[in-house]
Amino acid sequence: MYRTHTCGELRLTDKGKTVTLAGWVQTVRSFGSMTFVDLRDRYGITQLVFEGTPEMGREYVIQATGEVLERSSKNPKIPTGDIEIKVTEFNYLNKSVTPPFTIEEKSDGGEDLRAKYRYLDLRRPPLQRALALRHRLAQEVRNYLDGQGFMEIETPYLIKSTPEGARDFVVPSRMNPGQFYALPQSPQTFKQLLMVAGYDRYFQIVRCFRDEDLRADRQPEFTQIDCEMSFVEQEDVLNMFEGMMRTMFHNALGVDIPNPIPRMSWYDAMDRYGSDKPDIRFGMEIHEITGLTRGHGFGVFDGSEYVGAIAVPGASEYTRKQLDELTEWVKRPQVGAKGLVYIKCNTDGTFKSSIDKFYGPEDLGAMAAACEAKAGDLVLVLCGAKRKTQTMLGVLRVEMGGRLGYRDPKVFAPLWIVDFPLLEWSEEDGRFYAMHHPFTAPKPEHEKWFYSDKKEDLERVCANAYDFVLNGTELGGGSIRIHDAAMQSRMFEVLGISKEDADYKFGFIINAFKFGAPPHGGLAFGFDRVCALFGGQETIRDFIAFPKNNQGRDVMIDSPSLIDQVQMDELCLESTVKAG
């Protein structure tokens, strides 16, 4: 064997043993007659002691044999810090050129450089811990679902392109010239077909693909915990996956989350937090003050459909410079406000506002009271169209929560969001879109509106759907599905998908529903996001072994790339882009 122990295994109880270790050289400290080497593998670091000055460089791969000794100068920062190995024999297993950045807890390499040499970055302890956490969470998922009678079943990666949702990645077929596969955005139709086939509890930790613009928490390929159940109602699904998340938190982090997990309707979430994925670790809720602002000659408020505000605790001491900076911040395209009104609730009971020319102390006090503001708080006010203004206030609320330290990554506040609208109306396109996807069932009590031809009735329909939210991030979502062919055809009709298109794109699942499809539902969790939040991070990249950058590129292998003309010809493709 190359080693008898790992570099994180030996303790003082192993004193006197002769052992063999193998790993990478992290640091070399030479003192003439003696040389100290820190040897690293993914399990930890062990100090080696050599007589003399052997040729040794960073990231050399070596094998060392020697006796375990008690260190005279112990290192309490590492588990092996009480011992060292007095080396009697060693071998070079491979030498290394000088790495482009330090492979330590904190590296001196920038993000782009570390992405180019991702295989080196993956040697660093933070990424090793991240991938170890990902592995442990995956095992917790499998153990829990197996214990609940779920079967893990793989579904195809080469499927048919379908409308709605994000853009598909497409794959040309050499054997079928001019035709294309699509990579799945999710296994949605296949897991429903598995329910039709009688596999009443399915799951898969599955790769999914979406060709969309990226940001910190998005990748063109990502992983879902994908689940489906037959003969269930919404309550059954929520209880099942509350149990899964509770088990993961307890076993992986030693954290016990609320039981039961709180629930909130989509409408309440938008009204109170301006978001369908609210962060409930802190208050600072949105309050409507439209009625209190009318009739005072302030045209901005008088001409607005909605006026809303949040009270920021303890921020009345904000300076004019800070308020001006905050005003510019809300004008950014990411927020979209035209301006910002403030009311300072001074500790002496007085009020100072950017609109005190129009509103007296009693008026300002009434607005502050409506927002549940206290002495020392700062009230921030925005106005405009209702939902747009609530969304802007929601973004501002999260920003202020971050600035004031209320978004502690070690605090976990899970939440179910329920009763979403089934449909979204697009003024631009003059048609409805499915808020989730076209296989989501309406709530049974709303079916009377679902079959109405009136736009206002269709806008009232709530989906039998639910999202799992944690700390302001949507971790997962799902729904009770349509299992009736006639209802599915009605959904396509409402979405403006012609019968011909529906038959061409989805004929297989519509036909399957005619063969005794059971009632069914499920959900999918974004596994990368779960790992990141469990790991206390806001971005998912460190929890993916080989991620893409913001342009969807893998800079390590230089992908995507052009293919040669032989491959193009085999696939019957032509390109306007030429190599070089």
C-alpha positions in Angstrom: 0.0 0.0 0.0 1.1 3.6 -0.6 -0.1 4.5 2.9 -1.1 3.0 6.2 -2.9 6.1 7.5 -4.3 9.4 6.1 -2.8 12.8 6.9 -5.7 13.6 9.2 -5.8 10.4 11.2 -2.9 10.1 13.6 -3.1 11.1 17.2 -1.0 11.0 20.4 -2.3 7.5 21.1 -0.4 6.4 18.0 2.9 7.4 19.5 5.7 4.9 18.7 4.0 3.4 15.7 5.8 3.1 12.4 3.5 4.5 9.7 3.5 5.4 6.0 1.7 8.5 4.7 1.2 9.8 1.1 0.1 13.2 0.0 1.0 16.6 -1.3 3.6 18.9 0.2 2.0 22.1 1.5 4.9 23.9 3.1 8.6 23.3 3.6 10.6 24.9 6.5 14.3 24.2 6.4 16.6 24.7 9.4 19.8 23.3 8.1 20.2 20.0 9.9 16.4 19.5 10.0 13.5 20.2 7.6 9.8 20.3 8.5 7.2 19.5 5.9 3.5 19.8 6.2 2.0 16.9 4.2 -1.6 17.3 3.1 -4.4 15.1 1.7 -8.2 15.6 1.8 -8.3 14.3 5.4 -5.9 16.8 7.0 -2.3 17.8 7.5 0.5 16.0 9.3 4.0 17.4 10.1 7.0 15.4 8.8 10.5 15.8 10.2 13.5 15.1 7.9 17.1 15.1 8.7 19.0 17.4 6.3 17.4 19.3 3.4 15.7 17.0 0.9 14.7 18.4 -2.4 11.1 19.3 -1.8 8.7 21.8 -3.4 5.1 22.8 -2.9 2.6 20.3 -4.3 5.2 17.5 -4.7 3.5 14.1 -4.2 5.6 12.0 -1.8 5.4 8.9 0.3 7.0 9.0 3.7 7.6 6.3 6.3 8.6 6.9 9.9 7.9 6.8 13.6 5.1 8.8 15.3 6.5 11.2 17.9 5.0 13.6 20.3 5.6 17.2 19.1 7.6 19.4 21.4 5.8 22.5 19.9 2.2 21.4 19.5 -0.3 23.0 17.0 -3.7 23.2 18.6 -5.2 24.5 15.3 -5.1 21.1 13.6 -6.4 17.7 14.9 -2.9 16.1 14.3 -1.1 19.0 16.0 0.1 16.8 19.0 2.3 14.5 16.8 4.8 14.5 14.0 6.5 11.8 11.9 10.3 11.4 12.1 10.9 10.3 8.5 13.2 7.3 8.0 12.4 6.7 4.3 10.6 8.6 1.6 9.9 8.4 -2.2 8.9 10.9 -4.8 5.6 9.8 -6.3 5.5 12.9 -8.6 7.1 16.3 -8.7 5.2 19.5 -9.3 5.9 22.8 -11.0 5.3 25.8 -8.8 1.4 26.2 -8.6 -0.1 29.5 -9.8 -1.6 30.3 -6.4 -1.3 29.2 -2.8 -3.3 26.1 -2.0 -4.3 27.0 1.5 -7.4 28.0 3.5 -7.2 31.5 2.0 -5.6 31.6 -1.4 -3.8 34.5 -3.1 -5.4 33.5 -6.5 -8.2 35.5 -8.0 -11.5 33.9 -9.0 -10.6 33.6 -12.7 -7.2 32.1 -12.1 -8.6 29.6 -9.7 -11.3 28.7 -12.2 -8.7 28.0 -14.8 -6.9 25.7 -12.5 -10.0 24.3 -10.8 -8.3 20.9 -10.1 -5.8 22.8 -7.9 -8.5 24.9 -6.2 -10.3 21.7 -5.3 -7.3 20.7 -3.2 -8.0 23.7 -0.9 -9.8 22.9 2.5 -12.8 25.2 1.9 -13.7 23.4 -1.3 -13.0 20.0 0.2 -15.4 20.8 3.0 -18.0 22.1 0.6 -17.9 18.9 -1.5 -17.9 16.7 1.6 -21.0 18.5 2.8 -22.6 18.0 -0.6 -21.8 14.2 -0.4 -23.3 14.0 3.1 -26.5 15.8 2.1 -26.9 13.5 -0.9 -26.6 10.4 1.3 -29.1 11.9 3.8 -31.6 12.4 1.0 -31.2 8.9 -0.3 -31.5 7.3 3.1 -34.6 9.3 4.0 -36.4 8.7 0.8 -35.5 5.0 0.7 -36.9 4.7 4.2 -40.1 6.3 3.0 -40.5 3.8 0.1 -39.3 5.9 -2.8 -37.5 4.3 -5.7 -34.6 6.0 -7.4 -35.2 5.9 -11.2 -33.2 7.5 -13.9 -34.9 9.4 -16.7 -33.5 10.3 -20.2 -31.1 13.2 -20.9 -31.9 13.3 -24.7 -35.5 14.3 -24.9 -37.9 16.4 -27.0 -37.8 20.2 -27.0 -41.0 21.7 -25.5 -42.3 25.3 -25.2 -42.6 27.4 -22.0 -39.9 28.0 -19.4 -36.3 28.8 -20.2 -34.5 28.1 -23.5 -33.5 24.5 -24.2 -30.0 23.3 -24.9 -30.3 21.3 -28.1 -28.3 18.4 -29.4 -28.2 17.5 -33.1 -28.8 13.9 -34.1 -26.4 12.4 -36.6 -28.7 9.5 -37.3 -31.7 11.8 -37.9 -30.3 14.6 -40.0 -31.9 18.0 -39.4 -33.5 16.8 -36.1 -32.5 17.7 -32.6 -32.8 16.4 -29.0 -33.1 18.8 -26.1 -31.5 18.4 -22.7 -34.1 18.3 -20.0 -34.9 21.5 -18.0 -36.3 19.0 -15.5 -37.7 15.4 -15.7 -41.2 16.8 -15.3 -43.1 14.8 -17.9 -41.1 11.6 -17.3 -41.8 11.6 -13.5 -45.5 12.1 -14.3 -45.3 9.1 -16.7 -43.8 7.1 -14.0 -46.8 7.8 -11.8 -49.0 6.6 -14.7 -46.8 3.5 -14.9 -47.6 2.7 -11.2 -44.3 3.7 -9.5 -46.0 5.7 -6.8 -42.9 7.1 -5.1 -40.1 8.2 -7.3 -37.0 10.3 -6.7 -33.8 11.2 -8.5 -30.8 13.4 -7.8 -30.7 14.5 -11.4 -28.8 16.9 -13.7 -30.9 19.6 -15.4 -30.1 22.1 -18.1 -31.4 25.6 -18.9 -30.0 28.0 -21.5 -30.6 31.2 -19.6 -28.6 34.2 -18.4 -26.6 33.4 -15.3 -26.0 34.9 -11.9 -24.4 33.9 -8.7 -27.0 31.2 -7.9 -27.5 29.9 -11.4 -25.6 27.5 -13.6 -26.5 26.2 -17.1 -26.4 22.7 -15.7 -27.5 22.1 -12.1 -28.8 19.4 -9.9 -32.3 18.8 -8.5 -33.7 16.4 -5.8 -36.6 15.5 -8.0 -39.6 13.7 -6.4 -43.1 12.6 -7.3 -45.8 10.7 -5.4 -49.2 9.2 -6.4 -52.5 9.2 -4.5 -51.5 12.3 -2.5 -52.9 15.7 -1.7 -50.9 18.9 -1.0 -50.8 18.1 2.7 -49.2 14.7 2.2 -46.4 16.2 0.0 -45.7 19.0 2.4 -45.5 16.7 5.4 -43.2 14.2 3.5 -40.7 16.8 2.5 -40.8 18.8 5.8 -39.6 15.5 7.2 -36.8 15.2 4.7 -35.5 18.8 5.4 -35.8 18.3 9.1 -33.7 15.1 8.9 -31.1 16.8 6.7 -30.8 19.8 9.1 -30.6 17.6 12.2 -28.2 14.9 10.8 -25.9 17.2 8.8 -25.8 20.4 10.9 -27.2 19.4 14.3 -29.9 22.0 13.8 -33.6 21.5 14.6 -35.9 23.6 12.4 -39.5 24.5 13.4 -42.1 21.7 13.5 -44.3 22.4 11.7 -42.7 24.8 9.3 -44.7 28.0 8.9 -46.9 28.6 5.9 -47.8 31.8 4.1 -49.9 32.5 1.0 -48.3 34.1 -2.0 -50.5 37.1 -1.6 -49.5 37.6 2.0 -45.8 37.2 1.1 -46.1 39.9 -1.5 -48.1 42.3 0.7 -45.8 41.9 3.7 -42.4 41.2 2.3 -42.6 42.2 -1.4 -41.2 38.8 -2.4 -42.5 35.3 -3.1 -39.4 34.0 -1.3 -39.3 36.2 1.8 -36.4 36.2 4.4 -38.3 35.9 7.7 -35.2 36.0 9.9 -36.0 39.6 10.6 -39.1 41.8 10.6 -39.1 45.1 8.8 -42.4 44.2 7.1 -44.1 46.3 4.4 -47.1 48.5 5.3 -49.4 50.2 3.0 -49.9 53.9 3.9 -51.7 55.1 0.7 -54.7 56.5 2.6 -52.6 58.5 5.0 -50.8 60.3 2.1 -53.7 61.5 0.1 -54.9 65.1 -0.1 -51.8 67.0 1.1 -50.7 68.5 -2.2 -47.7 66.1 -2.7 -48.3 65.1 -6.3 -46.0 62.1 -6.3 -48.1 60.4 -3.6 -51.5 61.7 -4.8 -50.9 60.3 -8.3 -49.7 56.9 -7.2 -51.8 53.7 -7.0 -49.9 52.5 -4.0 -47.7 54.0 -1.2 -45.8 51.6 1.0 -43.2 51.8 3.7 -40.8 49.8 5.9 -39.5 50.8 9.3 -35.7 50.2 9.7 -34.9 49.7 13.4 -32.4 52.1 15.0 -31.5 53.9 11.8 -32.8 57.4 12.5 -29.1 58.5 12.9 -28.5 58.0 9.2 -26.8 61.1 7.9 -27.9 63.1 4.9 -24.9 61.6 3.0 -26.1 58.1 3.8 -29.7 58.9 2.8 -28.5 60.4 -0.5 -26.5 57.2 -1.1 -29.5 55.0 -0.3 -31.6 57.1 -2.7 -29.2 56.5 -5.5 -29.1 52.8 -4.6 -32.9 52.4 -5.1 -32.7 54.2 -8.5 -30.4 51.5 -9.8 -32.0 49.3 -12.5 -31.9 46.3 -10.2 -34.4 48.1 -8.0 -36.1 50.5 -10.3 -37.4 53.3 -8.0 -37.6 56.9 -9.1 -36.8 58.2 -5.7 -37.0 57.6 -2.0 -38.9 59.4 0.8 -37.7 59.0 4.5 -39.1 59.8 7.9 -36.7 60.0 10.8 -38.4 59.0 14.1 -36.1 60.9 16.5 -35.5 59.6 20.0 -36.9 62.9 21.4 -40.3 62.1 19.8 -40.0 64.5 16.9 -40.0 63.7 13.2 -37.8 64.8 10.4 -38.7 64.0 6.8 -37.9 64.8 3.2 -41.6 65.6 2.8 -42.2 67.7 5.9 -43.1 70.6 3.6 -46.3 68.8 2.8 -47.0 66.8 6.0 -47.0 68.0 9.6 -45.7 66.2 12.7 -49.1 64.5 13.3 -49.2 63.2 9.7 -45.7 61.9 9.8 -46.4 60.3 13.2 -49.5 58.6 11.8 -47.4 57.2 8.9 -44.7 56.0 11.3 -47.3 54.4 13.6 -48.8 52.6 10.6 -45.4 51.0 10.0 -45.0 50.1 13.7 -42.0 52.4 13.8 -40.5 53.2 17.2 -38.3 56.1 18.4 -34.9 55.8 16.8 -36.3 54.1 13.6 -36.1 55.3 10.0 -39.2 54.9 7.8 -38.4 54.4 4.1 -41.3 55.1 1.6 -41.8 54.2 -2.1 -44.8 54.6 -4.3 -46.1 53.5 -7.7 -48.0 50.5 -9.1 -48.9 48.2 -6.3 -47.0 45.0 -7.1 -44.0 46.8 -8.6 -43.7 49.0 -5.5 -44.0 46.1 -3.1 -41.3 44.3 -5.0 -39.0 47.3 -4.8 -39.7 47.6 -1.1 -38.9 43.9 -0.8 -35.5 44.5 -2.4 -34.8 47.5 -0.2 -35.8 45.5 2.9 -33.3 42.7 2.2 -30.6 45.3 1.5 -31.2 47.0 4.8 -31.4 43.7 6.6 -28.0 42.9 5.2 -26.5 46.3 6.1 -27.7 46.0 9.7 -26.5 42.4 10.2 -29.9 40.7 10.4 -29.1 38.0 7.7 -27.0 35.7 9.8 -26.1 32.6 7.7 -26.1 30.5 10.8 -29.7 31.2 11.5 -32.3 29.2 9.5 -35.9 30.3 8.9 -37.7 27.9 6.6 -41.1 28.7 5.2 -43.7 27.2 2.8 -45.3 29.6 0.3 -48.7 28.3 -0.9 -51.7 29.5 -3.0 -49.8 31.0 -5.9 -51.7 32.4 -8.8 -52.0 29.7 -11.4 -51.6 32.1 -14.4 -49.7 35.3 -15.2 -51.1 37.7 -17.8 -48.6 39.2 -20.2 -49.8 42.6 -21.5 -47.0 42.5 -24.1 -48.0 39.2 -25.6 -51.7 39.4 -24.8 -51.9 36.0 -23.3 -51.6 34.0 -20.1 -48.5 32.1 -19.0 -48.3 29.4 -16.4 -46.7 30.8 -13.2 -45.1 27.4 -12.5 -45.5 25.0 -15.5 -48.5 23.9 -17.6 -48.9 20.6 -15.7 -49.8 22.4 -12.4 -53.4 21.8 -11.3 -55.7 24.5 -10.1 -57.0 24.3 -6.5 -60.1 22.2 -6.6 -62.3 25.0 -5.2 -61.1 27.3 -8.0 -62.0 25.0 -10.9 -65.2 26.9 -11.6 -63.1 30.0 -12.5 -60.5 27.8 -14.4 -63.2 26.8 -16.9 -64.5 30.4 -17.3 -63.8 32.4 -20.4 -63.5 35.7 -18.4 -60.0 37.0 -17.9 -60.9 38.3 -14.4 -62.0 34.9 -13.4 -58.9 33.2 -14.7 -56.7 35.7 -12.8 -58.5 34.6 -9.5 -57.5 31.0 -9.9 -54.9 29.7 -7.4 -52.5 26.9 -8.2 -52.4 23.8 -6.1 -48.7 24.6 -5.7 -46.1 25.3 -3.0 -42.5 26.5 -2.7 -40.0 25.8 0.1 -38.2 29.0 1.0 -35.1 29.3 3.3 -33.5 32.6 4.3 -34.9 34.5 1.3 -34.0 31.8 -1.2 -36.4 29.5 -3.0 -34.9 26.0 -2.4 -37.6 24.0 -4.0 -41.1 24.0 -5.4 -43.8 21.8 -6.8 -47.5 21.2 -7.1 -50.3 18.7 -7.4 -50.3 17.9 -11.1 -53.1 17.7 -13.6 -53.9 14.0 -14.1 -57.0 14.4 -16.3 -56.6 14.6 -20.1 -59.5 17.0 -20.4 -58.2 19.4 -17.8 -54.7 19.2 -19.4 -56.2 20.1 -22.7 -58.0 23.0 -21.1 -54.7 24.3 -19.6 -53.1 24.3 -23.1 -56.1 26.2 -24.4 -55.9 28.8 -21.7 -52.1 29.2 -22.4 -52.9 29.8 -26.1 -51.3 26.5 -27.2 -53.2 25.2 -30.2 -54.5 21.6 -30.2 -52.0 20.8 -33.0 -49.1 22.2 -31.1 -50.2 20.5 -27.9 -50.5 17.2 -29.7 -47.1 17.6 -31.3 -45.3 18.7 -28.2 -47.2 16.9 -25.4 -49.3 14.3 -27.2 -47.5 11.5 -25.4 -48.5 12.7 -21.9 -52.0 13.7 -22.9 -52.5 10.1 -24.3 -51.0 8.6 -21.1 -53.6 10.4 -19.0 -56.3 8.5 -20.9 -55.0 5.2 -19.5 -55.9 5.6 -15.8 -53.5 8.2 -14.5 -53.6 8.4 -10.7 -53.8 11.7 -8.8 -50.2 12.7 -8.2 -47.9 15.5 -7.1 -44.4 16.3 -6.1 -41.6 18.8 -6.0 -38.0 19.4 -6.8 -35.3 21.0 -4.6 -32.4 22.8 -6.1 -29.7 20.6 -4.6 -26.8 23.1 -5.3 -28.7 25.8 -3.5 -29.5 23.5 -0.6 -25.7 22.7 -0.2 -24.7 26.4 -0.4 -27.2 27.5 2.3 -26.3 24.6 4.5 -22.7 25.6 4.1 -23.4 29.2 5.0 -22.7 30.6 1.5 -24.8 32.7 -0.9 -23.3 31.3 -4.1 -23.4 27.7 -5.3 -20.1 27.5 -7.3 -17.9 26.2 -4.4 -20.4 23.3 -4.0 -20.1 22.2 -7.6 -16.9 20.4 -8.6 -16.5 22.0 -12.0 -18.8 25.0 -12.4 -19.2 27.4 -15.3 -18.5 31.2 -15.1 -21.1 34.0 -15.6 -20.8 33.6 -19.4 -21.6 29.9 -19.2 -17.9 28.9 -20.0 -15.7 26.3 -18.4 -12.4 28.2 -18.6 -10.5 25.2 -17.4 -11.3 23.0 -20.5 -12.1 26.1 -22.7 -15.7 25.0 -23.4 -17.9 25.6 -25.3 -15.7 25.5 -28.4 -16.0 25.1 -32.1 -16.0 21.6 -33.6 -14.2 20.6 -36.8 -15.7 20.5 -40.2 -15.9 16.7 -40.3 -18.2 16.7 -37.3 -20.2 19.6 -38.8 -20.7 17.6 -42.0 -21.7 14.4 -40.1 -24.4 16.4 -38.2 -25.6 18.2 -41.4 -24.8 21.6 -39.8 -23.5 24.8 -41.2 -22.1 27.7 -39.2 -21.5 31.3 -39.9 -18.7 31.3 -37.2 -15.3 30.2 -38.5 -12.4 28.9 -36.4 -9.8 31.6 -35.6 
